[in-house]
Amino acid sequence: MKLVWSRRYDVDLFGHVFPVEKYRLVRQEVLARGIAAEEDLVEAEPATAEDLLLVHTPEYIDDLLNLRTTPRTMRSEMALTREIVDAYIATAGGSIETGRRALEDGVCVHIGGGYHHAFPDHAEGFCYLNDVAKAVAKLKHDGEVDRVCVIDCDLHQGNGTAFFFARDPDVFTFSMHQENNYPLKQRSDFDIGLPDGADDTIYLRELEAIGDILDHHVPDMVLYLAGADPYLEDRLGGLAVTKPGLRKRDEFVFNQCSVRKIPVAVVFAGGYALDVKDVVDIHIATILEAGRMARLTQQPPQRGR
Ligand SMILES: [Zn+2]
C-alpha cells in the first residue's frame, strides 16, 4: 500500500490551532515503526491550474493565487501566504494521486487532505481548496470513475463537499458529524447529526448506515475522510469517541468496502487534541487498518459495476 504526502504540507500557520506538524510526525512514525518503507511514500505533484478550475471559480482562484484578501478568500480563518496556498495546491494534487492509487491498488492513504469546508467560490473554515471535491471531479473528468461515494467521518459536516455534489446523482455524499457544531450545514445525500457527547456505542451503531448506502449507490470508489476530531479529548469537538472506537470505525468502513470490492482513498481531515501525539496515534491506526484491507484485497478491485 502506498502513502501519499508532500513536504509542502509542513508550513508555518502562525500559531493556528490546526496541527500541521501532524503530517511530518505521521510520516516519521510510519517509517520508524516499519509500517511503510521510503519507497511506499509517494510525493504528490501539486494540482494544475486546470484541475483547480474543475471545482473552483476563476475569480476565486485568481484571488487565491494572487494572495488577495477579498470576501472570497477571507472566510478561511487562515493566513494568506504563498507557502500556505502552495500547501493547499499540493494537497489537492495529493488527493487526486491518492484516488488514482486507490483504483490501482484497492486502497491508498493520503497523509494529508480532507479540507471539506471550501466552496466553489470561497474559502471556509481552515480550507482554501476542497481537495475532496477536486479528487472526485478530476477522476470523473478523466473517466477513471463514474460513481463515487464520499464517506465523511470528520467531526464537522462536509458542507463544502455536499454543496459541490448536491446536483450530481453519481456522487453520493455521506457525512456523520456533531450536529451542534461548526459549520452552517448544507444538505448531504445522507447526514447523521450526532448528539453532543455521543460515545463509541452510538457512533458505531449510526455508522452501520453505510452498508445500505454502498449497496444502493454501488460506487466505483469510496473517498473516506477519517477525521481524528470525533475523539473525546478534541478541543474543537464535543463527541466522546475513544481511540479504540475510532479504530473500530476505520475497520468497519474498510470491511464494508472490502467485502464489496470497492477501492478506498483515505484522507486525514481534522484532529485538534491538546496533545498532537493523540492525533498522530489516531491517524496511524487508520493507516494500519487500511494496510489490513490492502492485505485482504488479494485480487485487483473490480472497476465499474
Ligand atoms: Zn473537523
Boltz pocket constraint, residues with backbone or C-beta under 6 A from the ligand:
constraints:
  - pocket:
      binder: B
      contacts: [[A, 154], [A, 155], [A, 156], [A, 227], [A, 229], [A, 269], [A, 270], [A, 271]]
      max_distance: 6.0
